[in-house]
Each structure stands twice: as structure tokens, then as C-alpha cells.
Amino acid sequence: MSKRAVFEEVGAASAASRAPIKAHAPARREARAAIAAWLWGLAGLVVLMVVVGGLTRLTDSGLSITVWDPVMGAIPPLSQADWDAAFALYKETTEFQVQNSWMTLADFKPIYWWEWGHRFLGRFIGVVWAVGLLAFLLTRTIPEGWTWRLVLPGALGGLQGGIGWWMVHGGLDDLDVPSYRLALHLGIAFVILMLLAWYAFKIRLDPVALLQARRQRLSGLAPLSGLIVAGVFLQILAGALVAGIDAGRYFVDWPLMQGNFLPPAPLVMEPMWRNLFENVGTVQFNHRMLGYVVFALAIWFAIKAMRSGRTRLRTLAWAMLGVMTAQVGLGIVTVKTASPLHIAIWHQAGAMVLVLLLLRMRFEALYPATQKIAGRASV
């Protein structure tokens, strides 16, 4: 065997080590884009799911299906006998006996279809998640470190189905679903939506690009953006409590509540903590006050973003502030009109638009896009 020069050996080894990287790099790039598209598709379905869920709640349809069958429950009634059996089960609920005893089968069918559609959409989302994940696993195109992250939304979706049944089951012997269960159900739906969107933003950047962007993190704006996201999430939970006890149909004046800053008897229930969940005046008051706080934080963020010199962040901040202003205005209209269905559902949809925009803004603060900053950055 002939001897080779040291530099020749190093060069040959380097070329050999680079070859596999070149072969696999395009597949990884394609997978990142495809996975991001799949995540956005799932996020769109979750948005639809939340809207359908809101309409199911607002039409008082959530207790129309009294059994939980994750597999066979996907098949709706197909015969007159099936419909009669479903209606007979609903007649055993307190809601029917106290509130809806006037219903005929024809009246029952629309509320049944709302609840069935809500559950079917949840199953469909689960199938889209499972099929997509399996495809990426079989083709081995999931970037390193991402497999369990992509499992998490599906696992939360399965948990969400169980909580949905727990929520419905809690209302079968009462007139309404317990408000705290409703808030938990909606809260997890938003957690899933936020995870999907965040992963879709993040997976498009490879580790090197992510690290480089992270080094440009806007230290003054990133924590504030996180605080606003947390505040909006709490506001969504507060809104679910309002919807859960129909608190939006009381105290229809604004900015006061029956002419006063505080609602009457805000702490009348015992133990005192029950007022946070069951007192219509206290629940609506908390929703209003938290909204003002979050709105003030959003204004502060927009002002600081204007001074940062980051063009994209400024655009996102002002877009966020515009959507939040519209959302606050729609909330006021919802209160003053006693929460009619068509306005309340737009208010809920606006919350999802706002959350997605906030996450994009936070991502830009944590991983700023490369740009030439005009003037001196001030964060």
C-alpha cells in the first residue's frame, strides 16, 4: 500500500464526511416545509373546532348526546329507531325535563347535529394528526429532536376528548355544564392551537439558523411579549367562565355595571372562591378588568416596538394592537347587546386570530429575522 500525503488524507476524509450531509440535507429541508404545512393544516382544523364548539355551547346543544363512544359514536342515527333511541336518552337529562320538555324529535335533531359535528370534527383532527405523523415517521424525514414534540399535540387532543366527555357528563344531572370544566376544555384547545402554531414557526429554521436568530433576541421585548400572551390566555379562560354561566347576558351597560364600578354583591357566595366561578357579576367584572390590563400592555409593547428599529416587529406589533382594539370593541358590543349568538361567536373567533398574531410577534422578538436596522436600536 502506497503512502499518501497527510493533507491529501485529510481532504479525502473531509470530502467523504460531507457527502452524506449533502445527500440528506434536501430531504430534511423538504420535510421541514411539509411538516410546517401539516401543522398549519391541523391549526386550521382546531380553529374550526373551537368555532363549532362555541356554536354548540351557544345553541345549548352540548348535552344532546348522552353517551361517549369514541369509535362507534362517529356513526350518527341512520334510522327512525336510532333517532328515537337517541331522543329517549336525552329525555332522561335534567336539561330536557326542566328546560326543554317542549321539544319534539324535530326540535331535537338540530342540537344533536351540532354536538355530533363537534365530536366528529375532533375525531377527524385526530386522524389527520395520526396519518401525518405516521407518514413522516415512515419516511424518516422528521428533523432530529422533533418526534416527541410532534406527538404532544395529538396526546393533548386525546386528553381533550376525555375532558370533553367529563364536561358533558357533569351537566347531565344539571341544567348546564359546570363553567370551570368548560374553561378547562377551551383552555386546552387554545394550548393545542398555540403549540401547533409555535412549532410551525420554529420547525422551518434549522438548528444553526435558530441559534443565530436567538443571539439577536430582543431582551427588552421578548419578556413583555410573553406576558401579553399569558394575559390573553387568562382572558380567554375568563371569557369561558362568562360563557359558562351566561354572565354576558347580565349587566349590559358599559363602562359601569348597573351604574357602579363594582357589580352588586360581588362576594355574596360562600365559600368566597365560588364568586370567581359562579357569581355572574364578579365573573364579568374580572373579564372586563383583565381585558383593560392586557390592552394597556399591548399599547406599551407597540410603543417599545416602534423604538426598536425592527421593521417586521413594528408591523406585527401594530397589527396586533389593531386586532386587540377590534376585539375590545367587539367585547363591549357583546356586553351591550346581551351576547347574541352571532356577535359572541365573532368575539371568540377574534380571540384565536389575536393569539396567532401574538405568537408570531413573540417569535419575532425571540428569533428576529436578519435585517439592516436603520438608526440605533432601542429596546
N, C-alpha and C positions, 0 to 999 in steps of 0.2 A: 504493500500500500504506500503510495507516494505521500509525502508530507505536503501540507497546504499552509499558506501564509496565515498568520493569526488574523489579520484584518479580513482576509477572504473568508475565513470560517465564521467570523462574527457577522459579516454581511450576509452570508448564506443562511445562517441561523435566523437573522432578523427577517429576511425575506420569507423564510418558511413559517415563522410565527405570525407574520402579517397575513398570510394567505387565508387561513380560516376566518379571521376577523372580517376580511373583505367579503368572503362568501356568505357570512351570516348577517352582516350589517344591513343589507337591503331588506331581508325578511323581518328584522327587528323594527326597522322604520315603518314598514307596511303594517306590521302588527300594531304598533302604537297608534297609527291613524285609524285602523279598523276598530281597535278596542275603544278608542275615544268616540267613534261614531256609534258603536253599540251602547256605550254608556249614555250618550245623549239620547239615543232612542228609548232606553229604559227611563231616563229622566222625564222625557215627554209623556210616556205612559203613566208615570207616577203623578205628573201634573193633572192628567186626565182623571186619574183615580181619585185624587183629592177633590176635584170639582164634582165628580159624580157622587163621592161620599158626602160632600156638602149639600148637594141637592137631595140626597137620600135623607139626610138629617132634617133639612128644611121642609120636606114634604111629609115628615113623620112616617117614613117607610121602613126605618131600621129594625123594627120588631116584627115585620110581616112574615119572616121566615124563622121559625122557632126551633129548628134543628140545625146541627152543624155536621155536614158530611163532606169532607174535603175532596173526595173523588166523585161519588155519585151525585153530590149536590150540584155539580156542573150541569146536570140534565134538568131542565125546567119541566113543569107539568105538561104532559103530552096528550092527556085525555080528560074528559069531563070528570072521571073518577079521581084522577090525580089532583085536579083543581079543587074538588070537593074535600079531599083529604087535607090539602094544604090550608084551606079556609077553615076547616074544623079545628085544626091545631091553633090557628090564630084566634079563634073564638074563645080559647081557653085562657088567653092572656088577660091581664088586668086592663091593659090599654083598650082592648075591644069591649070588655064588659062595662067599663066606666065611661069611656070616651067615644068609642066608635061602634056601639051596638046597633046603630042605624045602618051600618054597611051591608050591602048585598055582595054577592060574588063579583058582580061587575065593578063595584066600587073597590073591591079588594085587589083585583088584578093589577091596576096601575102601581100601587105601592109595592106589590110583590115584585113586579118587573124592575123597579128601581133598586131594591135590595139585591135581587138576583144579578142584575147588571153590575152592581158594585162588587159582589163576590166573584163573579165570572172574570171581571177585569183583573182582580187580584190574582186569580189562577193564571190568566194569560201572561201577566207580567212575570210570574214565576217560571213559566215555560220559556219565555224569551230569554230570561236570565240563564236558565239551566242549559238551553241549547247553545247559546252563545259561548258560555264558559267552557262547555264540553268541546266545542269546535276549536277554540283557542288552545285548550289543553292537548287535544289530539294532534294538532299541527305544531305543537311546541313553539308557539310564537309569542307566548306571554313573556314580557321582559322580566329579568331576574328581580326577585323580591316583590312581585306584584300578585302572585297567585292568591295568597290569603287575603289580600286587600280586595280582590275581585269576588272572593267568596263572601265577604262580610255583608254587602247589600242583600244578597239572597238569603243569608241566615237571618238578617233583621226582617226581611219580608216574611219568612216563615213565622218568626215571633209575632209579627204584626197580625198575621191571620189568627193566631191563638188569642191575642189581646182583643181582636175584633169580636170573636165569639164570647170572650169574657165580658166585654162591654154589652153585647146584646143580651147575654144571659142575665146580667144584672138588672135589666129592665123588664124582663118577662113578668115578674111579680109586682111591678110598679108601673106608673104611668109613663115614666121617662127613663132613659139610660142615665146612670149616675154621671154627673158632669166631670168628675175627676178622671173617670175611665175614658170619657170622650176626649179629654185634654191629652191623656197619655197616648191614645190611639192617633190623634192628629199630630202630636209631637214626634212620634216615631216615624210617621210618614214624612215629615219635614226633615228628620235626621237622614233618612234614606235618600231623599232628594238632594240634600246638601252633600252627602258622601259621593253620590254619582256625579254631581257637577264638579266637585273638587278633584276627584280622580280624573275626570275628563280633561280638566285644565292641566293637571300635573303630568299625566302619562305621555303627553305629546313631547315633553322635554326629556332628553336622555340625561343620565346622571351628571355628565360633565357640564352640559348646558344649565342644568338645575343648580349645580354648585356655583357656577359663575354668576347666575342671576341672584342667587341667595346672598352673595357677597355685596350686592348693591342694595340690599334690604333697606327700606326707609324706616329707620329706627323710631322716628317720631310719629309716623302714621300707621305702621303695622299694628301696634297695640291698640290704638284708637279704633281701627277698623274691626279688630276682634271684639272690642267692647260693644260696638254698634251691632255686629252680627248676634252677639249674645243677647243684647237688649231686644232686638227684633224677634228673636226666638222666644224669649219670655213673653213678649207682647202677643205672639201667636197663641201661646198656651193660655194667656189671659183671655184672648178672644174666644178660645174654645170653651172656657168656663162660662163666658157670657152666653154663647150659643146653647150650652148645655142646659141652662135654666131659663132660657128665653129672656135674659136680663136686658137685651137690646130693645125689648118692647115696653120697657118702663122708662120713666124719666126722659121724655122726648124733647126736653128743652136743652139748649146749649148756649153759652158755656157753663151755666149754672145747672143745678139739679133741683127742680121744683123751687127755683128762686134762691137757692142757697149753694154755697161752695160744696159742703158735705151733704150727702143724702140723709134723709131722716133715719134715725135708729141704725147707724152703721155697725154697731156692735151688740145688737139686741140678742143674738142667738148664743146659746151656751152648749158646749164649751165655746170659748171665744173664737177658736180657729175655724169653726164652721162658717163664720161670716165670710171668710176668704173664698169659700166654695159655694155657699148656698144662699147668701143674702144678696138679693138682686141689686140693691143699691150699692153695697160695698164692692161687689164684683165689677159692676160697670164703672164705678169710680176708679178702681185700680187700673182698669183697662185704659181709661182716659189719661190718668196721671202718667202711667208708664209710656204712653204714646207721646206725651209732651217731652218727657226726658229724652227719649230716643231721637225725636225730631231735633231737639237742641244739640245733641251730639252730632247728628248728621250735618247741621249747619256749621258747627265747629270744624268738622272734618273737611268740608268743602272749602272753607276759608284757608285752612292749612295746606290743602292740596293745591290751591291756586298759587301759593308761595313756593311750592316745591320745585318748579321748573320742569316737571314731568308732564308732557302733553297728554299722553294717554290716560294717566291717572286723573288729571284735571277733567278730561272729558267724562270719564267714568263717574267721578265724584259729583259732577253737576247733573249727569243723567240720574244717578241715584237720588240726589236731592229732589229732582223734578218728580220722580216716581213716588218718593215718600210724601211729598207735598200733596200729590194727587190722592194718595192713599189716606192721608189725614183728612182731606176734604171729603172723600167718599165715606170715611168713617162717621164724620159729622152728619152727612146726609142720611146715612143708615140709621143713626140715632133719631134724628128729627122726623124720619118717616116711619119709625117703629119697625125697622128691619124687615121690609118686604123681601120676598124671596129673590127677585131679580136684581135688587141692589146688594143684598147681603152676599150673594154668590160672587158678584164682581169684586166686592171687598176682599173676599177670601182669595180669589184669583190674583188680585193685585199684590197680596202678601207673597205669593210664590214668585212673581216677577221681581219684586223687591229683593227677596232672599237671593235669587240667582245673580242679580246685579251686584248686590253687596259682596257675594263670594268672589265674583270676578274682580271687583275693586280691591278686595283684600289680597287676592292672588297677585295683583299688580304691585301692591305695596310690599309683599314678601319677596316676590320674584320679578323685579322690574324688567321690562323689555329694554334692550340696549338702544340708546338714543343719544344724540348730541344735545346736551342740556344748554339751553340759552340762558345766559346770565348765571348768577350764583344761586345754587340750590339752597332753599331754606325750609327745613322740615321741623 
